[in-house]
């Protein structure tokens, strides 16, 4: 039986790489819109069902499904981290 590996928390640097941003980009006036748009794009790309349907092999399907789930969780965590940083910079 597979044992799930403990999830490592997403770092700020990993979040920037995942969303293809730099720290300077978070200061831009349209950065919130760009974050939202990139999040939707990443979630569409990595959606577990869509990602796993690239194969007809049941074992590969489950492996790819779990990889899609892991990426979706990472995207959501990275988005939360970047939004928190963005809102922190917005407040006086």
OpenMM code with the backbone's topology and positions (N, CA, C; nanometers):
from openmm import Vec3, app, unit

residues = "UNK UNK UNK UNK UNK UNK UNK UNK UNK UNK UNK UNK UNK UNK UNK UNK UNK UNK UNK UNK UNK UNK UNK UNK UNK UNK UNK UNK UNK UNK UNK UNK UNK UNK UNK UNK UNK UNK UNK UNK UNK UNK UNK UNK UNK UNK UNK UNK UNK UNK UNK UNK UNK UNK UNK UNK UNK UNK UNK UNK UNK UNK UNK UNK UNK UNK UNK UNK UNK UNK UNK UNK UNK UNK UNK UNK UNK UNK UNK UNK UNK UNK UNK UNK UNK UNK UNK UNK UNK UNK UNK UNK".split()
positions = [
    Vec3(0.0845, -0.1173, 0.0000),
    Vec3(0.0000, 0.0000, 0.0000),
    Vec3(0.0891, 0.1237, 0.0000),
    Vec3(0.0536, 0.2236, -0.0807),
    Vec3(0.1285, 0.3482, -0.0874),
    Vec3(0.1077, 0.4297, 0.0382),
    Vec3(0.2146, 0.4875, 0.0855),
    Vec3(0.2031, 0.5802, 0.1959),
    Vec3(0.2162, 0.7202, 0.1396),
    Vec3(0.1255, 0.8067, 0.1795),
    Vec3(0.1295, 0.9438, 0.1317),
    Vec3(0.2457, 1.0171, 0.1965),
    Vec3(0.3177, 1.0913, 0.1142),
    Vec3(0.4266, 1.1701, 0.1658),
    Vec3(0.3690, 1.2948, 0.2307),
    Vec3(0.4299, 1.3411, 0.3387),
    Vec3(0.3797, 1.4622, 0.4027),
    Vec3(0.3951, 1.5811, 0.3090),
    Vec3(0.2931, 1.6639, 0.3048),
    Vec3(0.2971, 1.7790, 0.2166),
    Vec3(0.3876, 1.8849, 0.2760),
    Vec3(0.4750, 1.9387, 0.1920),
    Vec3(0.5591, 2.0474, 0.2383),
    Vec3(0.4878, 2.1784, 0.2080),
    Vec3(0.5000, 2.2735, 0.2989),
    Vec3(0.4331, 2.4004, 0.2754),
    Vec3(0.4962, 2.4725, 0.1564),
    Vec3(0.4142, 2.5457, 0.0863),
    Vec3(0.4612, 2.6194, -0.0306),
    Vec3(0.5358, 2.7431, 0.0174),
    Vec3(0.6558, 2.7627, -0.0352),
    Vec3(0.7335, 2.8808, 0.0008),
    Vec3(0.6949, 2.9961, -0.0910),
    Vec3(0.7288, 3.1153, -0.0486),
    Vec3(0.6995, 3.2344, -0.1276),
    Vec3(0.7705, 3.2272, -0.2631),
    Vec3(0.8947, 3.1799, -0.2630),
    Vec3(0.9713, 3.1692, -0.3876),
    Vec3(0.9067, 3.0685, -0.4829),
    Vec3(0.8617, 2.9553, -0.4289),
    Vec3(0.7946, 2.8534, -0.5111),
    Vec3(0.6647, 2.9083, -0.5683),
    Vec3(0.5926, 2.9868, -0.4886),
    Vec3(0.4676, 3.0467, -0.5354),
    Vec3(0.4942, 3.1421, -0.6517),
    Vec3(0.6000, 3.2219, -0.6408),
    Vec3(0.6341, 3.3138, -0.7491),
    Vec3(0.6703, 3.2385, -0.8763),
    Vec3(0.7462, 3.1300, -0.8619),
    Vec3(0.7846, 3.0494, -0.9784),
    Vec3(0.6614, 2.9842, -1.0412),
    Vec3(0.5740, 2.9311, -0.9583),
    Vec3(0.4537, 2.8642, -1.0072),
    Vec3(0.3643, 2.9602, -1.0854),
    Vec3(0.3524, 3.0826, -1.0368),
    Vec3(0.2678, 3.1820, -1.1023),
    Vec3(0.3443, 3.2683, -1.2029),
    Vec3(0.4715, 3.2351, -1.2241),
    Vec3(0.5571, 3.3056, -1.3196),
    Vec3(0.5576, 3.4555, -1.2935),
    Vec3(0.5831, 3.4918, -1.1675),
    Vec3(0.5867, 3.6311, -1.1263),
    Vec3(0.7195, 3.6618, -1.0590),
    Vec3(0.7449, 3.7902, -1.0427),
    Vec3(0.8556, 3.8351, -0.9599),
    Vec3(0.7962, 3.9152, -0.8456),
    Vec3(0.8761, 3.9419, -0.7451),
    Vec3(0.8255, 4.0179, -0.6311),
    Vec3(0.7845, 4.1583, -0.6750),
    Vec3(0.8518, 4.2110, -0.7746),
    Vec3(0.8184, 4.3437, -0.8281),
    Vec3(0.6797, 4.3413, -0.8923),
    Vec3(0.6425, 4.2302, -0.9546),
    Vec3(0.5113, 4.2186, -1.0194),
    Vec3(0.3967, 4.2332, -0.9187),
    Vec3(0.4206, 4.1987, -0.7931),
    Vec3(0.3153, 4.2102, -0.6925),
    Vec3(0.2824, 4.3561, -0.6604),
    Vec3(0.3726, 4.4475, -0.6939),
    Vec3(0.3497, 4.5897, -0.6689),
    Vec3(0.2695, 4.6558, -0.7806),
    Vec3(0.2560, 4.5892, -0.8939),
    Vec3(0.1846, 4.6472, -1.0074),
    Vec3(0.0368, 4.6635, -0.9741),
    Vec3(-0.0260, 4.7627, -1.0362),
    Vec3(-0.1664, 4.7922, -1.0059),
    Vec3(-0.2610, 4.6804, -1.0518),
    Vec3(-0.2242, 4.6089, -1.1571),
    Vec3(-0.3110, 4.5024, -1.2083),
    Vec3(-0.2694, 4.3634, -1.1600),
    Vec3(-0.1871, 4.3575, -1.0572),
    Vec3(-0.1336, 4.2274, -1.0146),
    Vec3(-0.2421, 4.1343, -0.9606),
    Vec3(-0.3449, 4.1882, -0.8956),
    Vec3(-0.4533, 4.1023, -0.8449),
    Vec3(-0.5262, 4.0346, -0.9605),
    Vec3(-0.5548, 4.1104, -1.0644),
    Vec3(-0.6208, 4.0525, -1.1825),
    Vec3(-0.5322, 3.9485, -1.2493),
    Vec3(-0.4025, 3.9768, -1.2578),
    Vec3(-0.3098, 3.8816, -1.3190),
    Vec3(-0.2997, 3.7545, -1.2363),
    Vec3(-0.3001, 3.7688, -1.1035),
    Vec3(-0.2975, 3.6508, -1.0158),
    Vec3(-0.4214, 3.5652, -1.0363),
    Vec3(-0.5374, 3.6295, -1.0392),
    Vec3(-0.6630, 3.5557, -1.0581),
    Vec3(-0.6655, 3.4843, -1.1923),
    Vec3(-0.6217, 3.5539, -1.2967),
    Vec3(-0.6215, 3.4948, -1.4308),
    Vec3(-0.5245, 3.3763, -1.4395),
    Vec3(-0.4056, 3.3924, -1.3827),
    Vec3(-0.3069, 3.2841, -1.3855),
    Vec3(-0.3543, 3.1648, -1.3032),
    Vec3(-0.4223, 3.1919, -1.1904),
    Vec3(-0.4769, 3.0828, -1.1081),
    Vec3(-0.5786, 3.0016, -1.1863),
    Vec3(-0.6696, 3.0700, -1.2539),
    Vec3(-0.7704, 2.9985, -1.3345),
    Vec3(-0.7031, 2.9151, -1.4440),
    Vec3(-0.6016, 2.9728, -1.5075),
    Vec3(-0.5303, 2.9008, -1.6134),
    Vec3(-0.4608, 2.7761, -1.5576),
    Vec3(-0.3929, 2.7899, -1.4455),
    Vec3(-0.3237, 2.6756, -1.3855),
    Vec3(-0.4211, 2.5682, -1.3394),
    Vec3(-0.5316, 2.6103, -1.2779),
    Vec3(-0.6298, 2.5117, -1.2311),
    Vec3(-0.6941, 2.4384, -1.3478),
    Vec3(-0.7164, 2.5070, -1.4568),
    Vec3(-0.7723, 2.4416, -1.5754),
    Vec3(-0.6726, 2.3408, -1.6319),
    Vec3(-0.5480, 2.3785, -1.6363),
    Vec3(-0.4438, 2.2902, -1.6892),
    Vec3(-0.4243, 2.1669, -1.6014),
    Vec3(-0.4234, 2.1853, -1.4697),
    Vec3(-0.3912, 2.0773, -1.3781),
    Vec3(-0.5131, 2.0112, -1.3153),
    Vec3(-0.6320, 2.0408, -1.3629),
    Vec3(-0.7517, 1.9777, -1.3049),
    Vec3(-0.7338, 1.8259, -1.3118),
    Vec3(-0.7515, 1.7547, -1.1990),
    Vec3(-0.7210, 1.6114, -1.1946),
    Vec3(-0.7896, 1.5279, -1.3033),
    Vec3(-0.9160, 1.5518, -1.3297),
    Vec3(-0.9845, 1.4715, -1.4312),
    Vec3(-0.9303, 1.4993, -1.5698),
    Vec3(-0.9097, 1.6247, -1.6002),
    Vec3(-0.8589, 1.6602, -1.7336),
    Vec3(-0.7169, 1.6085, -1.7525),
    Vec3(-0.6349, 1.6261, -1.6512),
    Vec3(-0.4961, 1.5844, -1.6590),
    Vec3(-0.4846, 1.4323, -1.6691),
    Vec3(-0.5653, 1.3609, -1.5923),
    Vec3(-0.5577, 1.2151, -1.5898),
    Vec3(-0.6150, 1.1523, -1.7160),
    Vec3(-0.7043, 1.2210, -1.7847),
    Vec3(-0.7651, 1.1650, -1.9051),
    Vec3(-0.6701, 1.1576, -2.0237),
    Vec3(-0.5451, 1.1929, -2.0039),
    Vec3(-0.4474, 1.1844, -2.1110),
    Vec3(-0.4024, 1.0405, -2.1370),
    Vec3(-0.4483, 0.9474, -2.0545),
    Vec3(-0.4085, 0.8077, -2.0697),
    Vec3(-0.5297, 0.7165, -2.0528),
    Vec3(-0.5223, 0.5991, -2.1126),
    Vec3(-0.6274, 0.4987, -2.0963),
    Vec3(-0.5874, 0.3894, -1.9977),
    Vec3(-0.4638, 0.3918, -1.9522),
    Vec3(-0.4125, 0.2932, -1.8587),
    Vec3(-0.4613, 0.3277, -1.7178),
    Vec3(-0.5368, 0.2372, -1.6511),
    Vec3(-0.5923, 0.2686, -1.5187),
    Vec3(-0.4878, 0.3043, -1.4128),
    Vec3(-0.3734, 0.2363, -1.4136),
    Vec3(-0.2697, 0.2669, -1.3152),
    Vec3(-0.2108, 0.4048, -1.3402),
    Vec3(-0.1839, 0.4330, -1.4675),
    Vec3(-0.1310, 0.5646, -1.5016),
    Vec3(-0.2354, 0.6724, -1.4751),
    Vec3(-0.3614, 0.6386, -1.4986),
    Vec3(-0.4692, 0.7342, -1.4743),
    Vec3(-0.4687, 0.7771, -1.3277),
    Vec3(-0.4634, 0.6795, -1.2363),
    Vec3(-0.4656, 0.7120, -1.0937),
    Vec3(-0.3406, 0.7891, -1.0527),
    Vec3(-0.2269, 0.7515, -1.1086),
    Vec3(-0.1025, 0.8226, -1.0775),
    Vec3(-0.1124, 0.9679, -1.1237),
    Vec3(-0.1620, 0.9863, -1.2457),
    Vec3(-0.1747, 1.1213, -1.2989),
    Vec3(-0.2840, 1.1995, -1.2258),
    Vec3(-0.3904, 1.1315, -1.1848),
    Vec3(-0.4976, 1.1956, -1.1101),
    Vec3(-0.4438, 1.2497, -0.9779),
    Vec3(-0.3652, 1.1677, -0.9090),
    Vec3(-0.3082, 1.2108, -0.7816),
    Vec3(-0.2085, 1.3243, -0.8014),
    Vec3(-0.1348, 1.3199, -0.9120),
    Vec3(-0.0422, 1.4286, -0.9413),
    Vec3(-0.1197, 1.5579, -0.9687),
    Vec3(-0.2298, 1.5473, -1.0409),
    Vec3(-0.3157, 1.6630, -1.0657),
    Vec3(-0.3745, 1.7185, -0.9375),
    Vec3(-0.4169, 1.6291, -0.8473),
    Vec3(-0.4685, 1.6727, -0.7169),
    Vec3(-0.3618, 1.7462, -0.6374),
    Vec3(-0.2407, 1.6926, -0.6370),
    Vec3(-0.1311, 1.7546, -0.5626),
    Vec3(-0.0986, 1.8926, -0.6192),
    Vec3(-0.0967, 1.9036, -0.7506),
    Vec3(-0.0678, 2.0332, -0.8130),
    Vec3(-0.1803, 2.1328, -0.7848),
    Vec3(-0.3044, 2.0864, -0.7851),
    Vec3(-0.4172, 2.1741, -0.7552),
    Vec3(-0.4055, 2.2292, -0.6137),
    Vec3(-0.3699, 2.1422, -0.5190),
    Vec3(-0.3516, 2.1876, -0.3806),
    Vec3(-0.2360, 2.2859, -0.3706),
    Vec3(-0.1280, 2.2592, -0.4438),
    Vec3(-0.0128, 2.3490, -0.4414),
    Vec3(-0.0488, 2.4848, -0.5024),
    Vec3(-0.1247, 2.4838, -0.6103),
    Vec3(-0.1678, 2.6085, -0.6743),
    Vec3(-0.2529, 2.6902, -0.5781),
    Vec3(-0.3463, 2.6245, -0.5105),
    Vec3(-0.4343, 2.6944, -0.4164),
    Vec3(-0.3531, 2.7525, -0.2993),
    Vec3(-0.2585, 2.6755, -0.2476),
    Vec3(-0.1756, 2.7236, -0.1371),
    Vec3(-0.0883, 2.8409, -0.1811),
    Vec3(-0.0309, 2.8307, -0.2999),
    Vec3(0.0535, 2.9385, -0.3524),
    Vec3(-0.0292, 3.0644, -0.3762),
    Vec3(-0.1494, 3.0473, -0.4281),
    Vec3(-0.2377, 3.1610, -0.4522),
    Vec3(-0.2718, 3.2300, -0.3198),
    Vec3(-0.3047, 3.1528, -0.2192),
    Vec3(-0.3346, 3.2092, -0.0878),
    Vec3(-0.2167, 3.2867, -0.0307),
    Vec3(-0.0985, 3.2334, -0.0479),
    Vec3(0.0227, 3.2986, 0.0010),
    Vec3(0.0469, 3.4303, -0.0721),
    Vec3(0.0336, 3.4287, -0.2045),
    Vec3(0.0563, 3.5496, -0.2830),
    Vec3(-0.0503, 3.6553, -0.2565),
    Vec3(-0.1743, 3.6138, -0.2408),
    Vec3(-0.2814, 3.7091, -0.2114),
    Vec3(-0.2585, 3.7731, -0.0745),
    Vec3(-0.2167, 3.6931, 0.0229),
    Vec3(-0.1886, 3.7474, 0.1557),
    Vec3(-0.0762, 3.8510, 0.1483),
    Vec3(0.0260, 3.8197, 0.0717),
    Vec3(0.1386, 3.9130, 0.0549),
    Vec3(0.0919, 4.0386, -0.0185),
    Vec3(0.0082, 4.0211, -0.1200),
    Vec3(-0.0441, 4.1334, -0.1983),
    Vec3(-0.1293, 4.2243, -0.1097),
    Vec3(-0.2182, 4.1665, -0.0308),
    Vec3(-0.3064, 4.2457, 0.0557),
    Vec3(-0.2281, 4.3147, 0.1668),
    Vec3(-0.1213, 4.2504, 0.2108),
    Vec3(-0.0360, 4.3110, 0.3125),
    Vec3(0.0325, 4.4367, 0.2568),
    Vec3(0.0727, 4.4314, 0.1314),
    Vec3(0.1380, 4.5458, 0.0673),
    Vec3(0.0374, 4.6565, 0.0388),
    Vec3(-0.0886, 4.6195, 0.0157),
    Vec3(-0.1931, 4.7173, -0.0141),
    Vec3(-0.2339, 4.7962, 0.1086),
    Vec3(-0.2305, 4.7333, 0.2259),
    Vec3(-0.2745, 4.8021, 0.3472),
    Vec3(-0.1703, 4.9069, 0.3880),
    Vec3(-0.2155, 5.0190, 0.4450),
    Vec3(-0.1215, 5.1274, 0.4803),
    Vec3(-0.0301, 5.0932, 0.5942),
] * unit.nanometer
topology = app.Topology()
chain = topology.addChain("A")
for resn in residues:
    res = topology.addResidue(resn, chain)
    for name in ("N", "CA", "C"):
        topology.addAtom(name, app.Element.getBySymbol(name[0]), res)
